[in-house]
Amino acid sequence: MSEPKKYRLDKTAFKAMTFREADDEMRNYHNHSAEERLEIALYLTSIAYKFDMNNPPRMDKLIFSICKHS
């Protein structure tokens, strides 16, 4: 059995703040159009999954199949 990976918390990624400070830092997306919100979501997803926004990965349609219940 392989040894478990040791993860470390990146303490520089976040900072302690009050609820009011956190609320002020939160972006208000209601001021954006639906298309702009989708672009923001695609951008954040591309960062999280590390893919190029201009060339997103294709869905592998061979994994799933459809069948009718008898």
Distance bins in CASP14 RR format, pairs under 12 A and 6 or more apart:
PFRMAT RR
TARGET T0000
AUTHOR 0000-0000-0000
RMODE 2
METHOD distances of the structure
MODEL  1
14 22 0 0 0 0 0 1 0 0 0 0 0
14 25 0 0 0 0 0 1 0 0 0 0 0
15 21 0 0 0 0 1 0 0 0 0 0 0
15 22 0 0 0 0 1 0 0 0 0 0 0
15 25 0 0 0 0 1 0 0 0 0 0 0
16 22 0 0 0 0 1 0 0 0 0 0 0
17 23 0 0 0 0 1 0 0 0 0 0 0
17 24 0 0 0 0 1 0 0 0 0 0 0
17 25 1 0 0 1 0 0 0 0 0 0 0
17 26 0 0 0 0 0 1 0 0 0 0 0
18 24 0 0 0 0 1 0 0 0 0 0 0
18 25 0 0 0 0 0 1 0 0 0 0 0
19 25 0 0 0 0 0 1 0 0 0 0 0
19 26 0 0 0 0 0 1 0 0 0 0 0
20 26 0 0 0 0 0 1 0 0 0 0 0
27 36 0 0 0 0 0 1 0 0 0 0 0
27 37 0 0 0 0 0 1 0 0 0 0 0
27 40 0 0 0 0 1 0 0 0 0 0 0
27 44 0 0 0 0 0 1 0 0 0 0 0
28 37 0 0 0 0 0 1 0 0 0 0 0
29 36 0 0 0 0 1 0 0 0 0 0 0
29 37 1 0 1 0 0 0 0 0 0 0 0
29 38 0 0 0 0 0 1 0 0 0 0 0
29 39 0 0 0 0 0 1 0 0 0 0 0
29 40 1 0 0 1 0 0 0 0 0 0 0
29 41 0 0 0 0 1 0 0 0 0 0 0
29 44 0 0 0 0 0 1 0 0 0 0 0
30 36 0 0 0 0 0 1 0 0 0 0 0
30 37 0 0 0 0 1 0 0 0 0 0 0
31 37 0 0 0 0 1 0 0 0 0 0 0
31 40 0 0 0 0 0 1 0 0 0 0 0
32 38 0 0 0 0 1 0 0 0 0 0 0
32 39 0 0 0 0 1 0 0 0 0 0 0
32 40 1 0 0 1 0 0 0 0 0 0 0
32 41 0 0 0 0 0 1 0 0 0 0 0
33 39 0 0 0 0 1 0 0 0 0 0 0
33 40 0 0 0 0 0 1 0 0 0 0 0
34 40 0 0 0 0 0 1 0 0 0 0 0
34 41 0 0 0 0 0 1 0 0 0 0 0
35 41 0 0 0 0 0 1 0 0 0 0 0
35 42 0 0 0 0 0 1 0 0 0 0 0
36 42 0 0 0 0 0 1 0 0 0 0 0
36 43 0 0 0 0 0 1 0 0 0 0 0
37 43 0 0 0 0 0 1 0 0 0 0 0
37 44 0 0 0 0 0 1 0 0 0 0 0
38 44 0 0 0 0 0 1 0 0 0 0 0
38 45 0 0 0 0 0 1 0 0 0 0 0
38 53 0 0 0 0 0 1 0 0 0 0 0
39 45 0 0 0 0 0 1 0 0 0 0 0
39 46 0 0 0 0 0 1 0 0 0 0 0
39 53 0 0 0 0 1 0 0 0 0 0 0
40 46 0 0 0 0 0 1 0 0 0 0 0
40 47 0 0 0 0 0 1 0 0 0 0 0
40 53 0 0 0 0 0 1 0 0 0 0 0
41 47 0 0 0 0 0 1 0 0 0 0 0
41 48 0 0 0 0 0 1 0 0 0 0 0
41 53 0 0 0 0 0 1 0 0 0 0 0
42 48 0 0 0 0 0 1 0 0 0 0 0
42 49 0 0 0 0 0 1 0 0 0 0 0
42 51 0 0 0 0 0 1 0 0 0 0 0
42 52 0 0 0 0 0 1 0 0 0 0 0
42 53 1 0 0 1 0 0 0 0 0 0 0
42 54 0 0 0 0 0 1 0 0 0 0 0
42 56 1 0 0 1 0 0 0 0 0 0 0
43 49 0 0 0 0 0 1 0 0 0 0 0
43 51 0 0 0 0 0 1 0 0 0 0 0
43 52 0 0 0 0 0 1 0 0 0 0 0
43 53 1 0 0 1 0 0 0 0 0 0 0
43 54 0 0 0 0 0 1 0 0 0 0 0
43 56 0 0 0 0 0 1 0 0 0 0 0
44 51 0 0 0 0 0 1 0 0 0 0 0
44 53 0 0 0 0 0 1 0 0 0 0 0
45 51 0 0 0 0 1 0 0 0 0 0 0
45 52 0 0 0 0 0 1 0 0 0 0 0
45 53 0 0 0 0 1 0 0 0 0 0 0
45 56 0 0 0 0 1 0 0 0 0 0 0
45 57 0 0 0 0 0 1 0 0 0 0 0
46 52 1 0 0 1 0 0 0 0 0 0 0
46 53 1 0 1 0 0 0 0 0 0 0 0
46 54 0 0 0 0 1 0 0 0 0 0 0
46 55 0 0 0 0 1 0 0 0 0 0 0
46 56 1 0 0 1 0 0 0 0 0 0 0
46 57 0 0 0 0 0 1 0 0 0 0 0
47 53 0 0 0 0 1 0 0 0 0 0 0
49 56 0 0 0 0 1 0 0 0 0 0 0
49 57 0 0 0 0 1 0 0 0 0 0 0
50 56 0 0 0 0 0 1 0 0 0 0 0
50 57 0 0 0 0 0 1 0 0 0 0 0
51 57 1 0 1 0 0 0 0 0 0 0 0
51 58 0 0 0 0 0 1 0 0 0 0 0
END
